[in-house]
Amino acid sequence: MNFHNILINWYLQNKRDLPWRKTTNPYLIWLSEIMLQQTRVAQGMPYFFSFTKEFPTVFDLANADEEQVLKLWQGLGYYSRARNLHKTAQYVANELNGVFPPSYKDLLKLKGVGEYTAAAIASFSYNEVVPVVDGNVFRVLSRYFDVESDIALPATKKEFTALAHELMPKDNPAIFNQAIMEFGALQCVPKSPNCPVCVFTDSCAALQKKKVDVLPVKSKKIKVTNRFFNYLILEDDLGNTLIQKRTSKGIWHNLYEFPLLETQEIVGFDFVSKAAANDIFPAYTIIGIEECSDATVIHKLSHQHLHIQFWKIKIKDRIENGIEANNLKTFPFPIAIYNFIEKQEINC
């Protein structure tokens, strides 16, 4: 029995029951694929249900406010995905009459849709013969065929794409793509796969050569930057506070936050007190500053570790256009700040 037959038989017996596998609707498949970028299925599933309930069609998503989309996305991370999702929905709804491009080549033209996502939509919705190549596929093929090419290099993506295309049954590319991704997610996992129960025990080159733990080869290391955020929670005598939208490019674009003092290292009371009075809130009369020490967190992003401290600053004055504490949760915040609000540690 050849590779794809064994793989597909395994898939039919072991596949997870996932909602986006029960449809060929390109809108729903696109939605799921964008959500599952850099995200585990278990984490993405509730968001998929929330979005499809709130926005059952691409027109519903297109007509939403960006803040509504970001709020619903809150906690899923990589927020540029949500902004691109919204813009692409508007483009499909307004320029394409709600019809997604029916080919891999044209799907690639959509904002936020890369090679992997375009291949997934093209094969799952339109049965186009185009392979998906993600981390799971790299892992399965590199181990099975003992391919030592560095998956951090662009040329390797082409090599694996060509290999997957060769293996793919041309009459049913969709099920092959689903099967190889599922196999990588459930069986051929990154660490300590259960090789003795694998359907490829007799034919996997990496298993025969004892190389399972070293494949796939990936040389490039991600450099992590440490950043130090001090969030200043202003509070007037009405209990109102101040928030701002992050409009600059970079992390958390268009999400809300408390006034931010970014420093080169972790700082203490004296530094924050002086900066707050002289540089950040010179127009207000500060009557007390307190660190919410129990709320200090390290929030890890793919390329950055954010060391976050929260400081409550009481002022004598009234905040013009202040936000009531009860209304804070209606705004889209980064999850690290939202969790702080949720725990009511705003009261320290």
C-alpha positions as CSV (number, residue, x, y, z in Angstrom):
1,M,0.0,0.0,0.0
2,N,1.4,3.4,-0.9
3,F,2.1,6.4,1.4
4,H,-1.1,8.3,0.7
5,N,-3.4,5.3,1.1
6,I,-1.9,4.4,4.5
7,L,-2.1,8.0,5.5
8,I,-5.7,8.5,4.5
9,N,-6.8,5.3,6.1
10,W,-5.2,6.4,9.3
11,Y,-7.0,9.8,9.0
12,L,-10.4,8.3,8.5
13,Q,-10.0,6.2,11.7
14,N,-8.4,8.9,13.9
15,K,-9.5,12.3,12.7
16,R,-10.8,14.8,15.2
17,D,-14.4,16.1,14.9
18,L,-13.7,19.7,13.9
19,P,-16.5,22.1,12.7
20,W,-14.6,23.5,9.7
21,R,-14.2,20.0,8.3
22,K,-17.9,19.7,7.8
23,T,-18.1,22.4,5.2
24,T,-16.7,23.5,1.9
25,N,-17.8,27.1,2.4
26,P,-14.7,29.1,1.7
27,Y,-15.7,31.8,4.2
28,L,-15.8,29.3,7.1
29,I,-12.6,27.6,6.0
30,W,-10.8,30.9,5.6
31,L,-11.9,32.0,9.0
32,S,-10.7,28.8,10.6
33,E,-7.4,28.9,8.8
34,I,-6.6,32.5,9.9
35,M,-7.5,31.7,13.5
36,L,-5.4,28.5,13.6
37,Q,-2.2,30.3,12.4
38,Q,0.2,30.2,15.4
39,T,-2.7,28.8,17.5
40,R,-3.7,25.4,18.9
41,V,-7.0,23.9,17.8
42,A,-8.3,23.8,21.4
43,Q,-7.6,27.5,21.8
44,G,-9.0,28.5,18.5
45,M,-12.2,26.5,18.6
46,P,-14.3,28.8,20.9
47,Y,-13.3,31.8,18.9
48,F,-14.4,30.1,15.7
49,F,-17.8,29.4,17.3
50,S,-18.0,33.0,18.6
51,F,-17.2,34.5,15.2
52,T,-19.5,32.3,13.2
53,K,-22.3,33.1,15.6
54,E,-21.7,36.8,15.5
55,F,-20.7,37.0,11.8
56,P,-22.4,34.1,10.0
57,T,-21.5,35.5,6.6
58,V,-18.6,37.5,5.1
59,F,-21.0,40.4,4.8
60,D,-21.7,40.4,8.5
61,L,-18.0,40.5,9.3
62,A,-17.4,43.2,6.7
63,N,-20.1,45.4,8.2
64,A,-18.7,45.1,11.7
65,D,-16.6,47.8,13.4
66,E,-12.9,47.0,13.8
67,E,-13.2,47.4,17.5
68,Q,-16.0,44.8,17.6
69,V,-13.8,42.4,15.7
70,L,-10.8,43.1,17.9
71,K,-12.9,42.6,21.1
72,L,-14.1,39.2,19.9
73,W,-10.5,38.3,18.9
74,Q,-9.2,39.3,22.4
75,G,-6.9,36.7,23.9
76,L,-6.2,34.9,20.6
77,G,-3.0,37.0,20.0
78,Y,-1.3,38.1,16.8
79,Y,-3.9,40.8,16.4
80,S,-2.7,41.8,12.9
81,R,-4.6,38.6,11.9
82,A,-7.9,40.1,13.1
83,R,-7.3,43.4,11.4
84,N,-6.4,41.7,8.1
85,L,-9.4,39.4,8.5
86,H,-11.7,42.4,8.8
87,K,-10.1,44.2,5.8
88,T,-10.2,41.1,3.6
89,A,-13.9,40.5,4.6
90,Q,-14.7,44.1,3.4
91,Y,-12.8,43.5,0.2
92,V,-14.6,40.2,-0.6
93,A,-18.0,41.6,0.4
94,N,-17.7,44.9,-1.4
95,E,-15.4,44.2,-4.4
96,L,-16.1,40.5,-5.1
97,N,-19.8,40.4,-4.2
98,G,-19.1,38.1,-1.3
99,V,-17.5,35.4,-3.4
100,F,-14.1,34.2,-2.5
101,P,-11.6,33.7,-5.3
102,P,-11.9,30.1,-6.6
103,S,-8.2,29.4,-7.2
104,Y,-5.0,29.2,-5.2
105,K,-3.4,31.9,-7.4
106,D,-6.1,34.4,-6.8
107,L,-6.6,33.6,-3.1
108,L,-2.9,34.6,-2.6
109,K,-3.9,38.2,-3.5
110,L,-6.1,38.6,-0.4
111,K,-4.6,40.5,2.5
112,G,-3.4,38.2,5.2
113,V,-3.6,35.1,3.1
114,G,-0.2,33.4,2.5
115,E,0.7,30.2,0.6
116,Y,-0.4,27.8,3.4
117,T,-3.8,29.5,3.9
118,A,-4.4,29.8,0.1
119,A,-3.6,26.2,-0.4
120,A,-5.9,25.1,2.4
121,I,-8.9,27.1,1.1
122,A,-8.2,26.1,-2.6
123,S,-8.0,22.4,-1.7
124,F,-10.8,22.2,1.0
125,S,-13.3,24.4,-0.8
126,Y,-12.5,23.9,-4.5
127,N,-10.6,20.6,-4.5
128,E,-7.7,22.2,-6.3
129,V,-4.6,20.0,-6.5
130,V,-2.3,22.1,-4.3
131,P,-0.5,20.9,-1.2
132,V,-0.5,22.6,2.2
133,V,2.9,22.8,3.8
134,D,3.1,23.8,7.5
135,G,5.1,22.7,10.4
136,N,3.2,19.4,10.6
137,V,3.9,18.6,7.0
138,F,7.6,19.5,7.3
139,R,7.9,17.1,10.3
140,V,6.0,14.2,8.7
141,L,7.8,14.3,5.4
142,S,11.3,15.1,6.8
143,R,11.1,12.1,9.1
144,Y,9.5,9.6,6.7
145,F,11.9,10.4,3.9
146,D,14.9,11.4,6.1
147,V,15.1,14.9,4.5
148,E,17.8,16.9,6.3
149,S,17.1,20.2,4.5
150,D,16.9,23.2,6.8
151,I,13.2,24.2,7.1
152,A,14.2,27.7,8.0
153,L,15.3,28.3,4.4
154,P,12.8,29.3,1.7
155,A,14.3,26.8,-0.8
156,T,13.3,24.0,1.6
157,K,9.6,25.1,1.5
158,K,9.7,24.6,-2.3
159,E,11.4,21.2,-1.9
160,F,8.7,19.9,0.5
161,T,5.9,21.4,-1.5
162,A,7.1,19.5,-4.6
163,L,7.4,16.3,-2.6
164,A,3.9,16.7,-1.1
165,H,2.5,17.4,-4.6
166,E,4.1,14.2,-5.9
167,L,2.6,12.2,-3.1
168,M,-0.9,13.7,-3.3
169,P,-3.7,11.8,-5.0
170,K,-4.8,14.1,-7.8
171,D,-8.5,13.0,-7.5
172,N,-8.8,13.9,-3.8
173,P,-6.2,16.5,-2.7
174,A,-8.4,17.8,0.1
175,I,-8.4,14.6,2.2
176,F,-4.7,14.2,1.7
177,N,-4.0,17.7,3.0
178,Q,-6.3,17.1,6.0
179,A,-4.7,13.7,6.6
180,I,-1.1,14.8,6.6
181,M,-1.7,17.8,8.9
182,E,-3.7,15.7,11.3
183,F,-1.1,13.0,11.3
184,G,1.5,15.6,12.3
185,A,-0.7,17.1,14.9
186,L,-1.8,13.8,16.6
187,Q,0.8,11.1,15.8
188,C,4.1,12.5,14.4
189,V,4.3,15.1,17.1
190,P,7.4,17.3,17.7
191,K,8.6,15.6,20.9
192,S,8.5,11.9,21.9
193,P,6.1,10.6,19.3
194,N,4.7,7.1,20.0
195,C,6.5,5.5,17.1
196,P,5.8,1.8,18.0
197,V,2.1,2.4,17.3
198,C,2.6,4.4,14.1
199,V,1.2,3.0,10.8
200,F,4.6,3.9,9.1
201,T,6.7,1.9,11.6
202,D,8.1,-0.4,8.8
203,S,8.8,2.4,6.3
204,C,9.8,5.5,8.2
205,A,13.4,6.3,7.4
206,A,14.0,8.4,10.5
207,L,12.8,5.6,12.7
208,Q,15.0,3.1,11.0
209,K,18.0,5.4,11.4
210,K,17.2,6.6,14.9
211,K,16.8,10.2,13.7
212,V,13.3,10.9,14.8
213,D,14.4,13.4,17.5
214,V,16.7,15.4,15.2
215,L,14.3,15.9,12.3
216,P,13.2,18.2,10.9
217,V,16.3,20.4,10.9
218,K,15.8,24.0,11.8
219,S,18.8,26.2,12.3
220,K,17.4,29.7,12.7
221,K,16.8,30.7,16.3
222,I,14.3,33.4,17.2
223,K,15.9,36.3,19.0
224,V,13.8,37.4,21.9
225,T,13.7,41.0,23.0
226,N,12.9,42.0,26.6
227,R,10.7,45.1,27.1
228,F,9.5,46.7,30.3
229,F,6.0,48.1,30.4
230,N,4.7,50.1,33.4
231,Y,1.0,50.7,33.1
232,L,-0.3,53.7,35.0
233,I,-3.9,53.4,36.1
234,L,-5.1,56.9,36.8
235,E,-8.1,57.2,39.2
236,D,-10.0,60.3,40.1
237,D,-12.5,60.9,43.0
238,L,-15.3,59.5,40.9
239,G,-13.4,56.2,40.3
240,N,-12.9,57.0,36.6
241,T,-9.7,56.2,34.8
242,L,-7.9,56.9,31.5
243,I,-7.2,54.6,28.6
244,Q,-5.6,55.1,25.2
245,K,-5.5,53.3,21.8
246,R,-2.2,52.0,20.5
247,T,-2.1,53.6,17.1
248,S,1.6,53.1,16.3
249,K,2.6,50.0,14.3
250,G,3.9,47.0,16.2
251,I,2.3,44.8,18.8
252,W,-1.4,45.3,19.8
253,H,-2.1,47.9,17.1
254,N,-5.5,49.5,17.6
255,L,-6.0,47.8,21.0
256,Y,-6.5,49.8,24.2
257,E,-4.2,50.2,27.1
258,F,-3.6,52.4,30.2
259,P,-1.1,55.2,29.8
260,L,2.3,53.5,29.3
261,L,5.7,54.2,30.7
262,E,8.2,52.0,28.9
263,T,11.6,51.6,30.5
264,Q,14.9,49.9,29.8
265,E,14.6,47.7,32.9
266,I,12.3,46.9,35.8
267,V,11.9,50.2,37.8
268,G,10.7,51.1,41.3
269,F,8.4,53.5,43.0
270,D,10.7,56.5,42.9
271,F,11.3,56.3,39.1
272,V,7.6,55.9,38.3
273,S,6.6,58.6,40.8
274,K,8.9,61.1,39.2
275,A,8.0,60.2,35.6
276,A,4.3,60.3,36.3
277,A,4.4,63.7,38.0
278,N,6.8,65.4,35.6
279,D,6.4,63.8,32.2
280,I,3.2,61.8,31.9
281,F,0.6,63.6,34.0
282,P,1.9,67.1,34.7
283,A,-1.6,68.5,34.4
284,Y,-2.9,66.4,37.3
285,T,-2.3,66.7,41.1
286,I,-1.1,63.3,42.2
287,I,-2.1,62.4,45.8
288,G,-0.9,58.7,45.9
289,I,0.9,56.1,43.9
290,E,0.8,52.3,44.7
291,E,2.3,49.4,42.8
292,C,-0.1,46.5,42.2
293,S,2.7,44.1,42.9
294,D,0.5,40.9,42.8
295,A,-0.4,41.8,39.2
296,T,3.2,41.9,37.8
297,V,3.4,39.5,34.8
298,I,5.8,38.4,32.1
299,H,3.8,38.2,28.9
300,K,5.6,36.1,26.3
301,L,5.1,36.9,22.6
302,S,6.9,35.1,19.7
303,H,9.8,37.7,19.6
304,Q,9.3,39.7,22.7
305,H,9.0,39.1,26.4
306,L,7.0,41.9,28.1
307,H,7.7,42.5,31.8
308,I,4.5,44.3,32.9
309,Q,4.0,46.2,36.1
310,F,0.8,48.0,37.0
311,W,0.7,51.2,39.1
312,K,-2.5,52.8,40.6
313,I,-2.2,56.6,40.7
314,K,-4.8,58.6,42.6
315,I,-5.4,62.2,41.6
316,K,-7.1,65.1,43.1
317,D,-8.6,66.4,39.8
318,R,-11.4,65.0,37.7
319,I,-10.4,63.2,34.5
320,E,-11.9,64.8,31.5
321,N,-13.7,62.2,29.4
322,G,-12.7,59.6,32.0
323,I,-13.8,56.0,31.6
324,E,-15.9,54.4,34.3
325,A,-14.3,51.2,35.7
326,N,-17.5,49.2,34.9
327,N,-17.1,50.2,31.2
328,L,-13.5,49.1,30.7
329,K,-14.4,45.5,29.7
330,T,-16.3,46.8,26.6
331,F,-13.0,47.9,25.0
332,P,-10.6,45.5,23.2
333,F,-7.5,45.1,25.4
334,P,-4.4,42.9,25.1
335,I,-5.2,39.8,27.2
336,A,-2.5,40.7,29.8
337,I,-4.3,44.0,30.6
338,Y,-7.8,42.4,30.3
339,N,-6.8,39.7,32.8
340,F,-5.7,42.5,35.2
341,I,-9.0,44.3,34.8
342,E,-11.0,41.0,35.1
343,K,-9.4,40.2,38.4
344,Q,-10.3,43.6,39.6
345,E,-6.7,44.2,40.6
346,I,-7.2,47.7,39.3
347,N,-8.2,48.2,43.0
348,C,-4.8,46.7,44.1
